[in-house]
């Protein structure tokens, strides 16, 4: 548990950022960057998680990604040399290393292995985006919610025997509104589905954290 599919490993990008990046800490809820800003920085997460979201014309937010320790964010717009389209916000205390775009671009030109790593990450994120679009069109809200919970359990879940024997704590606190933004539904719908999952003992909620009690029961919601 706890490994992130999109984290850099073999080519030690984290070490590169440690050598050249500048450390910053953001408190929970603090905005790291805003839509419309110049995209002049790339961030590597040391600790905590960041929420990437966009605003609709009526001011509602839509969460498009959660970035975990060992991942980059603020990447695509730097490579596109365009202004920010999204907001980035600390979901919890967030420790990052910041690298100026000129230093990042220089590394891409100097080191083909580094450039391949970045291309691989962008390809994986594109595939994730395509999968999300497919799920939004094909699956109903209960299935989308179950898929999200299973994904979070796999990427950042933690054993929680002190709470529930064999339980997997998601390891990330998301409000019902934030979950709704991620699966394209309403907060009320998320609350209703979560309550039904609790009644079936597929999940539990303790201390404002979701715990997967029975993976097989949760997987029954996928269809």
N, C-alpha and C positions, 0 to 999 in steps of 0.2 A: 504494500500500500504506500501511497504518497509519491510514486513516480509520475512525472508529467510527460505525456506523449510528445509534447512540442518542445521540451527542454533541450538545450544544447548539451552535448556530452563529449564525443570523441575529440572534436576540435574545440579546445577550451576557450570559448568565447567569454565565459565568465572571468577567466584569468586576464584576458585581453582588456576587459572593462576595468578590472581591478588595477591594472597597471596605468591605464590612461584616463579612466573615468573619474568623475567627481561625485562624492557621496551626498545624498540628500535623504531626509526623513520627512514623511508626510503623516499627519494624524488622520484617523478615520474620518471620512467625509470630506477631506480636503481635496480640492481640484488640483491636479498636476498640470494639465493643459486644457485649453478650451477650443471649441470650434471657431474657425476664423483666424486663429493665431498663425504666425509663421512657423513652419515645421522645421525647426533648426536643431532638434535634439532627439536622440534615441535613448531609451531607458532599459536597463537590465535590473530585474528584481532580485534582491538579496533575501528579503523577508517580507511577508505579507502578500496581499493580493490587490489588484487594481481592476476596477470596472470600467469598461470602454462602452460609451453609449452615445446616441444621437438624439436630437430633439426634433419632434414633428412640428409642423406649422402651428399647431394649437398649443405647443409648449409641453406636450407629454414626452417623456423620455423612453427610449427603446434601447435596452441593453443588448449589445451585439457581441460582446466577448468578456470573459473573465481571464485575466492573466495571472499566472502563478509564479512562485519562486523559481528562478532558473530560466525565465522567459523574457523576451524582449517585448516592448510595446512602443508605439510611436514610430514604427518602422516604415510602413508602406508609404506614408505621405512624404517622408524624407527622401525615399528612393524616387518618388514621383515628382519631387520638387514642387509640391503644391501646399496650399494652406491646409490647416487641420480641418477635417470634416467631422471629427468626433470629439467628445470630452473624455478625459481620463480622470478617475476619482479613486482615492484610496478607500477600499472596503474596510480595512483595518489598518493598524499602524503599518506603514509601508516604508521599507528601506530600499533605495534604488541607487544605482550608479548611472550617472548621466554622461553621455558622450556627444560632443558637438558633431553636426552632420559632416563637416569637412574632414574630421578625423576618421569618422566611420567610413566615408566614401574612399578615403585614401587607403584604408585597410582592404576594402573590396578590390581596389586596383592592384595592390601590392601582393595579395595572398589569394590565389585561385581556390584553395581549399576553404578559406573563410567565405569567399563568394558563393561557393557551392552549398555550404551550410545554410546561408541566408536564402538562397534559391529554394532549397529543400523545405525550409520553414514556411516560406510564402506559398509553396505548392500545397503543403499540408493544410494551411489555413484556407486556401481556396477550395480545397476538397471539403473541408468542414463547412464552409459557407454554402456550397452546393448541396450538401447533405441537409443542412438546416432549411434551405428553401424547399427541398423535396418533402421533408417532414411537415413543414407548415402547410403544404398543399394537400398531402395525402392523409396524414394522421389527425385524429381528433385531439382535443386538449388533454384528456386523461393519459393518452399514449405519449404525447409530447412531454408531459410532466414526468411520467415514469422514466422515459429515456433520459431526461435531464438528471434526475436523482441517481440513476444507475451510472451515468457518466461521471458525476461528481464523486460518487462513492469509489469509482475506479481510479480517478485521477488524483484525488486528494483525501480520500477516506482514511479514517484512523480507527483502529480497534478501540472499543470502549467498554471493556469488561466491568469497569467500576460503575457504569450506568446500566448496561444490559449485557448479559453473557452472550457472546457471539455477535453482538451488535456492531455495526459499522457507522461511526459518527462521520457526517459529511466533512467536518473540519472547516467549514466555511459558513458563516451566518449570513443568510439572505432573507430579506423581508418578503412577505407574500407579494408585495408590489413589484419587487425586483425580479422574483421568479416569474411573475406574470409578464413582465417586459421581455424576459428571455424566451418565452414560449408563445408569445403572441396571443394572450388572452387577458381576461380581467382579473383583478385581485380577488373579487368575490368567487370567481370560478376556481382559482387556485385554492382558496380556503376550503371550499366545498369538497374538492377532490382530495386534498390532504386529510380532511376529517374522515372521509370514506376509507382512505388507506390506513388510517389509524384504527378505525373500527375493525378492519380486516386483519389487523396486526401485521401488516406488511412493513409499516414504519411506526416510529414513535417520535414524539417531540418532548424533549426535556431540556430545561434551562435555555429555551429558545433555539435549540439545535435539533436538526432532523437526524434521526438514527434509523438506518435500514435494519429492520429486525429479521426479515425473511426475504432473501433475494428472489426466490422462486415465486412467492406471492406477488412481489412487485413486478416481476416479469410478465405476469398474467395481464397486467394493464397495458402491455405493449401493442395489443392488437384490437 
